[in-house]
Amino acid sequence: MFKIFIIEDDRGLVMLLQDYLHKFGYETQAVHDFEAVRMEFEQFAPHLVLLDVNLPKFDGYYWCRQIRGLSTCPILFISAREGKMDQVMALENGADDYITKPFDYEIALAKIKSHLRRAYGSYAGGVTERSLTVAGLMLDVERLVLSRGSAKIDLSHTEAKILDELMQKAGTVVTRDRLLEKIWDDQAFVDDNTLNVYVTRVRKKLSALDIADGLQTVRGQGYRLCENWGEA
């Protein structure tokens, strides 16, 4: 049974979410102490987190960073803030998706199912360890680690999915539609800017491994991972 941790201070919404998710077989726990979110997260060990932005004490961006230091589980923001920058901030702080209030419960459930499948289910790659190597850059798909030489950097599930697709087709163009299809099977609900944010994050991860121009934008087509940076 998948476990979902809800970090939300609207108790009415929490009860509605829990009732709805229980109908589909999910185990849930809502945060009790908003000063001890990290501790409660560790104790519950959820498979996925639903997180609001406006919270007592510290905001959702803060707790997203804290959770990212402990886990790569999917984090979905649920917030009344509709601005583009709010969504960008969520993604930049480690979230995997952003749902605006008021929301359709069926769409929220579809997103939850999609991220659980990507992280743990039929699209997660199974238990067999798999890795890809391109010009000395190695992606450990299951462990969510990107390395070059002795340098290593952790990835989110979505960053790993993007790099998986790009590295499999290194040197050739991968279209935006292909990346959306590969990463979000409910892409009809994905803001086009979301992919832009994740590509920017992937570029930062590559840059941290001294690969400054490894991911190229091919205008009107998509993205290409180059292979000319050489081995470390």
Long-range contacts (C-beta under 8 A, 24 or more apart in sequence): 1-25, 1-26, 1-27, 2-26, 2-27, 2-47, 2-48, 2-116, 2-120, 3-27, 3-28, 3-29, 3-44, 3-45, 3-46, 3-47, 3-48, 4-28, 4-29, 4-46, 4-47, 4-48, 4-49, 4-50, 4-112, 5-29, 5-30, 5-31, 5-40, 5-41, 5-44, 5-46, 5-48, 5-49, 5-50, 6-30, 6-31, 6-49, 6-50, 7-31, 7-37, 7-49, 7-50, 7-51, 7-52, 7-55, 7-60, 7-63, 8-50, 8-51, 8-52, 8-55, 8-78, 9-34, 9-52, 9-54, 9-55, 9-56, 10-52, 17-50, 20-105, 20-109, 21-109, 21-112, 24-109, 26-112, 34-58, 37-63, 37-66, 37-67, 38-63, 38-66, 38-67, 38-70, 41-67, 41-70, 41-71, 42-70, 46-73, 47-73, 47-74, 47-116, 47-119, 47-120, 48-73, 48-74, 48-75, 48-76, 48-112, 48-115, 48-116, 48-119, 49-73, 49-74, 49-75, 49-76, 50-76, 50-78, 50-112, 51-75, 51-76, 51-77, 51-78, 51-95, 52-77, 52-78, 52-79, 53-77, 53-79, 53-81, 53-86, 53-90, 54-79, 54-80, 54-81, 60-90, 61-89, 61-90, 61-93, 64-90, 64-93, 64-94, 64-95, 65-93, 65-94, 67-94, 68-93, 68-94, 68-156, 72-119, 72-144, 72-154, 72-155, 72-156, 72-157, 73-119, 74-115, 74-116, 74-118, 74-119, 74-157, 76-111, 76-112, 76-115, 78-103, 78-108, 84-193, 87-191, 87-193, 87-194, 87-197, 88-193, 88-197, 91-194, 91-197, 91-198, 91-201, 92-197, 92-201, 94-156, 96-156, 96-157, 96-158, 97-194, 98-191, 98-194, 107-186, 107-189, 110-186, 110-189, 111-186, 111-189, 114-184, 114-185, 114-186, 115-157, 117-185, 118-157, 118-158, 118-161, 118-183, 119-157, 123-185, 132-164, 132-167, 132-168, 134-167, 134-170, 134-225, 134-227, 135-170, 135-227, 135-228, 135-229, 135-230, 135-231, 136-229, 136-230, 136-231, 136-232, 137-167, 137-206, 137-209, 137-211, 137-214, 137-229, 139-163, 139-164, 139-167, 146-205, 146-206, 146-209, 147-209, 148-209, 148-210, 148-211, 148-232, 149-231, 149-232, 150-232, 151-208, 151-209, 151-210, 151-232, 153-205, 153-208, 153-209, 155-205, 156-201, 158-183, 158-198, 159-198, 159-201, 159-202, 159-205, 162-198, 162-199, 162-202, 163-202, 163-225, 166-202, 166-215, 166-223, 166-224, 166-225, 167-225, 169-225, 170-225, 170-226, 170-227, 171-224, 171-225, 171-226, 171-227, 172-224, 173-218, 173-221, 173-222, 173-223, 173-224, 174-222, 174-223, 174-224, 174-225, 175-221, 175-222, 176-222, 176-223, 177-222, 178-222, 179-222, 179-223, 199-223
